[in-house]
Amino acid sequence: MATVKDKALAQNKKARHDYTIVDTIEAGLVLTGTEIKSVRAARITLKDGYAQIKNGEAWLINVHITPYEQGNIWNQDPDRTRKLLLKKREIAKLEAELKGTGMTLVPLKVYIKNGFAKVLIGLAKGKHDYDKRESIKRREQNRDIARQMKAFNGR
């Protein structure tokens, strides 16, 4: 799990709006030399990304890492598929939970931990429109309550 001190280099805020996150798992990310430099500069987009399990390996798909400016010939394709580093039992567990349940794997955030790029993957179930409206309504009610408590305590 990611701790509070890990600075998020990229976050997928839309994922928590569109999906109900059931479980999270931390995975390592296989990057080339110029890609890690771009990630450290926070030039990564998770917006349309997702993860898949193929042939017993986890892959991060459709995540854009902007090419490093000084990378010239060493730059990779910005939207290439990248391997995720997980243990076999973690992959087996995820694969079992994904089978026929309408669940998906969504990248939630990317951060550096002990010098290595890590991605927080969420096991997610899609929300319907009425679920999204309910979440927005609940969030606005909590804001109103907090505002009123602040005004009341400020007197």
C-alpha positions as CSV (number, residue, x, y, z in Angstrom):
1,M,0.0,0.0,0.0
2,A,1.1,3.6,-0.6
3,T,1.8,5.6,2.4
4,V,1.1,9.3,3.0
5,K,4.7,10.3,2.5
6,D,4.8,8.8,-1.1
7,K,4.4,11.8,-3.4
8,A,1.9,11.0,-6.2
9,L,3.4,11.9,-9.5
10,A,0.1,11.2,-11.3
11,Q,-3.4,10.4,-10.1
12,N,-6.5,9.1,-11.8
13,K,-9.2,11.1,-10.1
14,K,-11.8,10.1,-12.7
15,A,-11.4,6.4,-11.7
16,R,-12.9,7.0,-8.3
17,H,-15.8,8.8,-9.9
18,D,-16.5,6.1,-12.6
19,Y,-15.7,3.0,-10.5
20,T,-16.2,1.6,-7.0
21,I,-12.8,0.6,-5.9
22,V,-13.0,-2.8,-4.1
23,D,-9.3,-3.5,-3.4
24,T,-6.0,-1.9,-4.2
25,I,-2.6,-3.5,-4.9
26,E,0.9,-1.9,-5.3
27,A,2.8,-3.0,-8.4
28,G,6.3,-2.2,-9.8
29,L,6.5,-0.7,-13.2
30,V,9.0,-1.8,-15.9
31,L,10.4,1.4,-17.5
32,T,13.3,2.3,-19.7
33,G,15.9,4.9,-18.8
34,T,14.2,7.8,-20.5
35,E,10.7,6.8,-19.4
36,I,11.7,6.9,-15.7
37,K,13.1,10.4,-16.2
38,S,9.8,11.5,-17.6
39,V,7.9,9.8,-14.8
40,R,10.1,11.6,-12.2
41,A,9.2,14.9,-13.9
42,A,5.5,13.9,-13.5
43,R,4.9,13.7,-17.2
44,I,2.6,10.7,-17.1
45,T,-1.2,10.5,-17.7
46,L,-3.3,7.7,-16.3
47,K,-6.7,9.0,-17.6
48,D,-7.6,6.2,-20.1
49,G,-5.3,3.5,-18.7
50,Y,-6.2,0.0,-17.5
51,A,-4.4,-3.2,-16.6
52,Q,-4.8,-6.7,-18.0
53,I,-3.6,-10.1,-17.1
54,K,-2.2,-12.0,-20.2
55,N,-0.4,-15.4,-20.0
56,G,0.2,-15.1,-16.3
57,E,1.7,-11.6,-16.5
58,A,0.2,-8.2,-15.6
59,W,0.3,-5.4,-18.2
60,L,-0.4,-1.7,-18.0
61,I,-2.2,-0.5,-21.2
62,N,-2.9,2.9,-22.6
63,V,-0.9,4.9,-20.1
64,H,0.8,7.9,-21.7
65,I,4.4,8.8,-20.7
66,T,5.5,11.9,-22.5
67,P,8.9,11.4,-24.3
68,Y,11.9,12.8,-22.4
69,E,13.1,16.0,-24.1
70,Q,16.8,15.1,-24.1
71,G,16.1,11.4,-24.9
72,N,16.3,11.7,-28.7
73,I,16.8,8.2,-30.2
74,W,16.4,6.4,-26.8
75,N,12.8,7.5,-26.4
76,Q,10.1,4.7,-26.5
77,D,6.6,4.9,-27.9
78,P,4.6,7.0,-25.3
79,D,1.6,4.7,-25.3
80,R,3.3,1.4,-25.3
81,T,2.2,-1.5,-23.1
82,R,4.3,-1.8,-20.0
83,K,4.8,-4.8,-17.7
84,L,3.7,-4.7,-14.1
85,L,5.8,-6.4,-11.5
86,L,3.6,-8.6,-9.2
87,K,4.1,-11.9,-7.5
88,K,2.6,-15.0,-9.0
89,R,0.1,-15.5,-6.2
90,E,-1.0,-11.8,-6.5
91,I,-1.5,-12.3,-10.3
92,A,-3.5,-15.5,-9.7
93,K,-5.7,-13.8,-7.1
94,L,-6.4,-10.9,-9.4
95,E,-7.1,-13.2,-12.3
96,A,-9.6,-15.2,-10.2
97,E,-11.4,-12.1,-9.2
98,L,-11.6,-10.7,-12.7
99,K,-13.1,-13.9,-14.3
100,G,-16.7,-13.2,-15.3
101,T,-17.5,-10.7,-12.5
102,G,-17.6,-7.4,-14.4
103,M,-14.5,-6.2,-12.5
104,T,-11.6,-4.3,-14.1
105,L,-8.1,-3.2,-13.1
106,V,-7.6,0.6,-13.1
107,P,-4.4,2.5,-12.3
108,L,-5.1,4.9,-9.4
109,K,-1.8,6.7,-9.0
110,V,1.9,6.5,-9.8
111,Y,4.6,7.4,-7.3
112,I,8.3,6.8,-6.5
113,K,9.0,4.5,-3.5
114,N,12.6,3.8,-2.5
115,G,13.8,5.0,-5.9
116,F,11.5,2.7,-7.9
117,A,8.4,3.6,-9.9
118,K,5.3,2.1,-8.4
119,V,1.7,2.1,-9.5
120,L,-1.4,1.6,-7.3
121,I,-3.8,-0.6,-9.1
122,G,-7.4,-0.7,-8.1
123,L,-9.7,-3.7,-8.5
124,A,-12.8,-1.8,-9.6
125,K,-16.5,-2.3,-10.5
126,G,-18.1,0.2,-12.8
127,K,-20.7,2.6,-11.4
128,H,-24.0,3.4,-13.0
129,D,-25.1,7.0,-13.6
130,Y,-27.4,6.9,-10.5
131,D,-24.5,5.7,-8.3
132,K,-22.4,8.7,-9.6
133,R,-25.2,11.1,-8.8
134,E,-25.5,9.6,-5.3
135,S,-21.8,10.0,-4.7
136,I,-21.9,13.7,-5.8
137,K,-24.9,14.3,-3.6
138,R,-23.3,12.8,-0.5
139,R,-20.1,14.7,-1.1
140,E,-22.0,18.0,-1.3
141,Q,-23.9,17.2,1.8
142,N,-20.6,16.6,3.7
143,R,-19.3,19.9,2.4
144,D,-22.4,21.7,3.6
145,I,-22.1,20.1,7.1
146,A,-18.4,21.0,7.3
147,R,-19.2,24.6,6.3
148,Q,-21.9,24.9,8.9
149,M,-19.8,23.4,11.6
150,K,-16.9,25.8,10.8
151,A,-19.4,28.8,10.9
152,F,-20.8,27.6,14.2
153,N,-17.4,27.0,15.8
154,G,-16.1,30.3,14.6
155,R,-18.7,32.3,16.6
